[in-house]
Amino acid sequence: MASAASAPPTPSRLKRIVAASLIGTTIEWYDFFLYGSAAALVFNQLFFPESDPLVGTLLSFLTYAVGFAARPLGALVFGHYGDRLGRKKLLVLSLLMMGGATFAIGLLPTHATVGTAAPVLLTVLRLVQGFALGGEWGGAVLLVSEHGDARRRGFWASWPQTGAPAGQLLATGVLSALTALLSDAAFASWGWRIPFLLSGVLVIVGLWIRLSVDESPVFKEALARAEAQKAASGGERQVEKMPLVAVVRHHWRDVLIAMGARMAENISYYVVTAFILVYATTSAGASQQTALNAVLIASAVHFAVIPAWGALSDRVGRRPVYLFGAAGIGAWMFPFFALIDAGGFGNLLLAVTVGLVLHGAMYAPQAAFFSEMFATRMRYSGASIGAQFSSVAAGAPAPLIATALLAEYQSSTPIALYVIGAALLTLLAVGVARETRHRDLTDLDADATAPADAAPTAKTDARTA
């Protein structure tokens, strides 16, 4: 049975913790997705004006991909200190870094003003964004997972995941409103800066909420046990000095599973939400406003279905829901592009919405699934490394690869096959994983020294019986 320290918090306290994680992740994803949308719409003109339009878009997406390259480093640094110092402190730092970098992008001079220094500065700030986001995700989902009722961990932990569609919704909504209200010339001249500068206001709100919540009780319990061991042995407190080393030693299999599980989820998301702004406008003849509106509405549906998928994972398990999403997104790719090619707002909206609903079946159980793989003293590092290292091979190059394939073949077929290949990798990874929904997060600590491929001994939480 779980210890008293990990007993379920009161409903009001749990909702406050969920709200703190959700608002923070929404702000961070708003910042990240805002860059992706701007990269598709205006950055090719403002920072790479001497290139061919499609080449300029490729260069713009290349700076977008640079942000992903920094995410593994963020995962390592934030994971290390998050496992030693706590989840809350690192979450506050990640929010400050992300918000500051985004606000600074809104003040950047363009190529017309400072020449090649403009894309260099843009790339540096993108690196800061990626570094911060690499540390944000693990801390946000762990703060909820380690507070929440084990019987409904999938549901509660899925709420920070809704920060992604909420951020996408907010970023796309602001851009959509501005493109509707402003002329193309005004938006390209100064209007694009407004959403980036708004990040400063959002960060203040997010900090106020995040500073009001408590540290994870599971983490505090782990520290208390370490202090007790120190007192009993007269030695040094048994806090993991190098969580990364412990993850590689005891959880290498789980890290590989997490990385594989992310492939279809990450690639499909950026094809459906970022690359679609290029494909719909250049190959299907849709306007920027039409494409933005489709992503806007589909993101609202995405936000609504994620908690439902999370709740289903509490009933049937993390793996079945995840496997359904991976198989579904692979099967949807050819109909996805066929609908867009057919033209019309209704077809475009249906294509993106179904794609994001299927993506949600992977994304929703992911938070609880990854949290339940690792012991407390290395959970921040393990979950972050598994999630973020895969992003370098998955989400980072996805819009770039899709755009390059379109430029080379002038067809959506290679892009569909690209996503299908990722879906097969995810089906393999999740297919060999163990079901985790009955695991007690505190009992996992007793198994932290067991080999990763040994039979699990974590007890079933009495509250899930």
N, C-alpha and C positions, 0 to 999 in steps of 0.2 A: 504494500500500500504506500502511496506517496506520502511524504512527510508533511507535517503541518505547515512547514514553510512554503510548500508548493500547493497548498490548498487553494481552490478557486477563489479569486477575488470577488468582492461584491459586484453586482451588475453595473452599478454606476461607476465604480472605479475601473472596471474592465472597459467600459465604453469610453472613458476618458483616455485610457491607454491606447485603445484602438484609434480614437480620433487624433491623438498626438502622432501616431505612426502614419496614419492615412494622410493627414494634412502635410506632414513633412515630406512624405514620398510624392505626394501630388505636386508640391512645389519643385522638388528636384526633377521629377519627370517632365514637368512643364518646361523647365529650363532646358532639359536635354532634347525634348521633342521640338521645342521652338527652333532650336538650331537646325534640326533635321528638315523641318518644313521650310525654313528660310533658305537652307542650302538648295532645296529643290526649286524655289521660286525666284529668289533675287540675288543670292550670293555669287552666282556665276557671273552676273552682270557687274556687281559692285567690287568684287575682289579678283576676278579673273576675266576682265573685259577684252583682253587681247586674243582670247581663244575662240575657236569655233564654238557655237552655242552648245552642242552636245559634249564637246571636249571640256568646255567650261563647267558644264554640269558634272562631268566625271571628276574634275579637279575639286569642285565644291563638295561632292560626296566623299572625296579622299580626305579632306579636312574633317568631315563628319566621322569617317572611320578612325581617324587619329584619336578621337575621344574614347573609342572602345579600347585602343591599344593601352591607354593609361588605366583602364579599369582593373586589370589584374594586379598592378602595382598598388592601387588603392585597396584592393581586397587583402593583399598581404599586410600592408601597414595598418589599416584599420582593424583587420582581423586580429593581428598580433596584440595591439593595445586594447582592443575590445575584450579579448579573452583575459587580459591581465588587469585592466582598470575598470571595466564595466561597459555596458551597451550605451547608456544614456550619454556619457561624456563625448563619445565618438560621434554619436548622431547629431549632437549640437554642432560639432566641428565640421562635419560633412555638409550640413545645411549652410553654414557661413561661407564655406569655400565655394559651393555651387552657386549660391546666390550672388556672391561677389563677382565671380567670373562672368556670369550672365549679365549683370548690370554693366560691367566693363565693356562687354561686346556692344551694348547699346550706345556706348560713347566712342567706339572705334572710328578712326578716319578710314576712308575707303581708298581704293587703288588710285582714283583720280586725284586724291590729295597728297598721299605719301608714297605712292608707287608700290614697289614690291614689299615694303615694310608692312603694308596692310594685311596681306595673307599670312605673313609670318606672325604678326600679333594675334591674328584670328586663330591660328593654329595653337599658339601657346595657351590662350584662354580655353580653347577646346580641350587641351590636355588637362587643365585644372578641373574642368567640368567632369571629364571621364574619371580622374583620380578620385574626386569626391563621390561620384555615383558608385564607383567600385566598392566603397566602404559603406554606403548608405543602405543598400538593399539588405545585406545580412543583418545589420543592427536593427533595422525596422521590423523585419519579420520575426526576429528572435525576441524582441521586446514583447511582442504580442504572444508568440508561442509559449514563452516561458512564464507569462502571467496567466494564460487562459486555462479554462476548464478542459481537461484532456478529452472529455467526451465530445466536445465540439471544437477541438483545436483546428481542424480543417476549415471550418466556417470562420472562426475568428481570425486565424492567420491569413485567410484570403483577403481580408479587408485592406491591409497594406498593399496587396497586389492590385487593388482597384485604383491605387495611386497612379499606375501607368495609364489606363484609359482616362482617368480624371485629368491627369496632366496633358494627355493628348487632346482631350476635349477642350480644356482651357486654352491650350496653345493654338489649336486649330480654330476655336471660336473667336479668339482675339484677332488672329490673322484674317479670318473670313470676314469679320466685321470691318476691319480696316480696308481690305481690298474692295468691299462693297461701298464704303463711304468715300474712299479716296480714289483719285485717278491713278492710272498706272505710273505716271510720272511722279506724282506726289508720294505714292507709296515707296517707289524706288529711291526717291530723294531723301525722305526723312521719316515716312510713316512706318517703315520696318523697324525703326529704333524703339518705338513705343512699347511693344510687348517685352523687349529685353529690359527696359528701364522699370517696367512694372514689377519685375522680379524683386527689386529692393523692398517694395511695400509688402509683398508676399512673405519674404524672409522674416521681416519683423513679426508678422502674425505667427509664422511657424515657430520661431524661437520662443515666443511667449507661451505657446502651448506645450512645446517640448520640455521646457524648463520646469513645468508644473507637475510632471509625472515622476513616479518613483523608479528606481533601478529594478531590474528583473529579480524577483524573489528566488528563482532557481540559481541565478548567479551569486546572489548574496549568500545563499545556503552553501554553495560550493566554497566560497571564501571562508565561511564560518567553519566548515569541515577542515579546511587547510590550516586555519588558526589553531583548531583543536589538535590536529596532528603535530603542529609545531610545539604546542605546549606539552603534549605527551612525550615527544621525543627529545625536546630541548634543542631541536635543530632549526633549520630554516623552514619558513612557511612553504607548503607544497603547492605553490601556484606554478602552472606550466610556464617555464622560462622561454621556451621556443615552441609555441603552439603549432607552427608550420611543420616542424620536425615530427611532432607527435601525430599530426594529421597524416603525414606521409607514411609513418611507421605503422599506425593502427587503422587508418581509414582510407588507404589508397584505393581500394576497390570502390568505396562509396563516392570518392571524388570522381573517379572515372565514370561511374553511373550518372552522377549529377551532370557532368559535362556532356555526356551523350544525351541525357534527357533534355538538355537545353537546346540541342541543335535545331530540331524542327520548330520548337516554340520560338526561339530567337529569330531564325531566318524568316519564317513565315510572317512574323509580326512586322518586320521592317519591309518586306516585299509588299504586304497588304496595306501598310499605312504610309510609308515614305516613298518607295519606288512607284507606287500607284499614281502619285502626283505627277511623275514624269510620263509614265506609260499612257495614262488617260488623256493627257493634254497633247502629247506628241504623236501617238499612234492611233488613238481612238477619236481624236477630234473634240474632246470635251474641253470646256473652259476651265481656267484655274478655279473660279468660283464654284463650278459644278463639282469638281473633284474634291475641293475642300469641304463642301456641304455634305457630300457622301461620307467622307471620313468622320466628319463632326457627328452626324446622326448615328453612324455605326459605332462610334466610340461610346456614345450614351448607352447603347444596347450592351456593349462589351462590359461597361461598368456594372450594369444590372445583373448580368448572368454570372459574373465571377463568384460572388458569394453563394449563389445557387449551386454551382459546381463544387465549391468548397464544402458546402453542407452535404452534398451527395457523397463526397469522398469520406465523410465521417460515417456514412451508412454502409457503403459498399467497398471502401478502401481507396487508397491513393492510386494504386497501380491501374485498376480498371478504368477509372476516369481519365487518367493520363493517356493510357493506351488508346482509348476511344478518340481523344483529341488528336493524337498523332496520326492515327489511321485516317481520320476524317479530313484533316488538312491536306494530306497527300492525295486523297481521292477528289478533293474539291478543286485542285489547281487547274485542271483543264476546263471545267465548267466556269471557273472564276474568270479566266481570260476570255472565254467564249462570250460570256455575258457582257464584258466590257467592250469587246469588239463589235457586239451587236448594236451598241449605241443606246442612248437614252439614259436619263437620270435614274429611272427605276431599276434598270439592269445593273447599273454601276453600284447603286446602293445595296441591292441584293447580294452582289458579288462580295463587296467589302464586309457587309454585316455577317453573312454566313461564315466568312473567313475568320472574323474576330470571335464569333461564338465558339467555333471549333478551337481557336487558339486559347480561349478562356478555359476549356476543359483541360488543357495542359498547364496553364499558368496558375489557375486557382489552387490546385492541391500542391503545387510546387513548394510553397512556403513551409507548410507543415511537413511535407515529405522530406525535404532537405534538412529541416531542423531535427527531425527524428532519427537522422542517420548518425549524428555525432554527439559525443559526450560534452558536457557543459564547458569544461576547461579548454576545449578546442573547437567548440561549436561555431563561434563567430568566424574563425579562420576556415574551418572545413566548408561551411555553407557558402561563404563568400568566394573561396577559391573555386569550388565546384561550379558556382554560378557564373563567375566573372571571367575565368580563364577561357571558358568555352565561347564567350562573347567575341573574343579576338578572331576566332575561326568562323563564327556564326553571324551574329548581328552586325559586326563591324564591316565586313566586306559585302554584306547582302545587297544593299542598294547599288554598290559599285559593280559587283558581279552581274547583277540583273541589267543594269544600264549598259555594261560592256557587251553582254550577250545580245541585247536588243540592237545595239549599234552594229554588231558583227553579222547577225543573222536576219535582222529585220523581221523577227518572228517571236512569239511568246512561247513556243514549244520548248526551247532550251531552258527557259526560265522556269516553266512548270516542272520539267524533269529535275532541275536543280533543287527545288523545294521537295519533290517526291523523294529524292535521294536522302535529304536531311530527315524526312519522316521515317524512312527505313532505319536509319541510324538510331533514332530515338526509340522506335519500336524494339530494337535489339537491346538497347541499354535498359529500358524500363522493364522489358520482358525478363531479364535475368536478375532484376533487383528483388529484394525481399519486401513483403508488405510491412509497413511501419505503423499503421494507424493505432495499434494497441500498445505501442511502446510508451513507457513512463520516462520522461526526460531525466528525472533524478536517478532512476534505476540504471539508465545508460551509463552513468558515471562509474558504476561498479564494474562495467565491462570495458572501461577505457584502455586497460592494459592488455585486453585480449586481442589476438590477431584479427585483422579485418575480415579474413575469410573463414574464421572459426564459426561454429554454430552459435547463434545469438542466445544469450541467457537473460536478456532483459525481461522483466516480469510484465505481465499484463496488468495495466492499472485497474484497481478494483472498481474505479468509477466507470470503466468502459464495459464492465461485465453485464 
